[in-house]
Structures are given as structure tokens and as C-alpha cells.
């Protein structure tokens, strides 16, 4: 069981990195918003997962995105931070003892999952855009980039979650 979960997470990790690097980094909505869905990997780490492990995975996925995109540590910094606050965020949005060891999902947590995912996405984008801008000279533009990117990323994350929900439902009907 543990090996199958590890393989599942490795596949998700690789697919999200490839999707981000090959497709999503080339998308710019209205010239301001870029979807960053690689953070879906961090969001989907099991409830109660070791904080050091989530921080490490956050750093690793951010570093790999930075290497492919030639961005000097911006993604690594933002994703490391959300990996670090992942466990306290879980405690903020749902009872972690009730779901310990389970993968956070809409099917399991309903609106709590949505709030949790949007919260981590917002924190990630605030850090990412702030470091990238390196100035708050044009705060309206920075806020616009953050808000549009959070909306676009959240829509895609919920779309991924919807696909997994449909897939599980069809599997359950077949069984």
C-alpha cells in the first residue's frame, strides 16, 4: 500500500512539473495572470504528513520549476513556505485528527478543501509575485497579478479535483 502511494505521488509530481513547464508557463491571461498548478502536489499531500517532509517536497518541486524556467529561486521560496505552513493550515481549516493520513480532497472535506486550497494558493502567489516584483512601487498592478493568478490557478486546481472526483465515482460504480 505504501509503495503504491509513493508511486502515485511520484507520477503526480512529474506530471504537474511537466504540465507547468511545458504548457502553463506559456499561458498569460490578460497579460497578468499565470496559472501555477504545481502547488496542487503540496495541497494533495496527506493530512498530518510530517512538516519537514512537506517543506522538503515544497522546496523540491519549486526548485525543479525554477531550474526549468530559469527563475532564480522564486518558485522554490514560495512553494517551500506553503509546504512549511501546510500542516498548520490543515488545522485551521479542518480537524486533522479526523482525517489523519488521508489525502485532502473535495469529496472528503467539501468546502473546507476549497478554502484550504485557495488559502495556500493565495499565500503562494503573494510570495511569488512579491519576490518577482521586488518592489511595491505599483501596488495596483501587483495586486491585480496576484488576484488574477489565484483565480486562474484555483479554477485549474478545482478542475483537476473534479476530474479525480469523476474518476473515483466511475470506479466505484464499476466495483
N, C-alpha and C positions, 0 to 999 in steps of 0.2 A: 504493500500500500504506500509506504513511504517513498519507494523508488518511483512509482508511477506518478506521485505528486511532484517529485523533483523533476522528472522528465517533462511533465506538463508545464511547470514553471519555466524550465529552460526553453521550451518551444515558444511559450508566450513571450518571454524575454526577447528571443531572436526575432520573432515576427513583429513585435512592436518597434524594435530598433530599425529593422528594415523598412517598415511602413513609414516611420518618422523620417528616416534619412532619404529614402528614395522617392517618397510621394509627398508627405505632408509639409516638409520644409520648403517645397516649391510652391505651396499654396499661400496666397496672401489675400485675405478677404478685405476688400475696400482699401487695400494698401496698408492696413494697420494690423490686422489680426492674423496670427499664425497659430494653427492648432498644434498643441503639444500633448499628444495622447500617450506618449511613452510612460507617463506617470500613472497610467492605468495599471501598470505592473505593480507599482508600490501600493496603490489603492487596494488591489486584489490580494495582497499578502495576507495570510491567515490572521485572524483575531488572536491577540495575545502572543504573536510572534516576538521573539527576542528583539529588544530595541537595538542592540548592536548589529544584529543581522539585517534588520530593515534599513538602518543607516548605511551599512555597507552596500546593500543592494541598490539603495538610492544613489550612493556615490558611483557605483559601478555602471549603472545604466546611464547616468548623467555624463560620466567620463567617456563612455563609448560614443554617445551622441556628440559630445564635444570633439572627439577625435575625427569623426566623420564629417562634421560640419565646420571644422576649423574655428571653433569658438573657444577662447582660452578659459575654460573652467566655469563658464556661466551656467550651463545646464547642470554640471556636477554640483555646484554650490546650491542651486535651487532644489535639486532632487535629493541631495544629502540632507538638507534641512527638513523637507517633508518626510523623509524616511525617519528622521530623528523625532519629529512630532507626531508620527503615525499612531503610536500606542496611546499617548495622552489624548489625541483626537478621538480615538475609538472610545475611550472612557467618557469623553464629553458628549458623544452622540448616541451611544447605546451601551447597554450593560454587557461589558466584556465577559463577565463570568458566565453569562447565559450562552454565549456563542464561542467560547474559547476553542481555538483550533480549527474553527470553520472559516471558510473563505467569505469575506463580506460580499453580499450580493443584494440586488433589489428584491429578488424572490425571498430572501431570508429576512431582510431588515426594512423593506419598503422605503418610506420617506426618510428614515434615518440614514440609509445608504446614500440617498441623493444629497442630503445635507452634508454628510461626511465627504463625499466625492467632490462636491462644489467647494467646500471649505479648503480641502487640500489643493485643489486646482487653483483657487484664488491665492492662497499663500505662495504656491509655486510661481505663479505668474507675476505676483508683486515683486518677489525677489529677482526673478529672471529679468523682467523689464527694467527694474531699478538698477541692477548691475549693468545691464546693456546700455542704458541711457547715461549712466554715470553722472547725472545731473538732474535736478528738478527745475531746470530753467523753464521748460514748457510743460507745466504740470497737467494742463488740459490734454495735451497730446499723449502724455504718459498714461493718464487715467483712461483715455479712450482706447489705447492699445491694450491695457490690462483688461478692461471690461469686455471688449470685443473678443479678445483671445480666450478669456474664461468662458464666455458664452459658446464660442465655437468649439473649444476643447470639451466642454461639458456635454454639448449635444452629441459629439462623436463618442464620448465615453458611454453615454446612456444608450446610444445606438449599438455599441459593442455589447453592452449589458443586455439589451433587448434581443440580440441575436443569440446570446448564450441562454437566455430565458426560453426562447422558442425552441432551441436545440434540445434543452433538457425536457421540455414539455413533450416534444415528439418522441424522445427516447422513453419517457415514462409511459406514453400511450402504447408503444410497441411492446413494452415488457409485460 
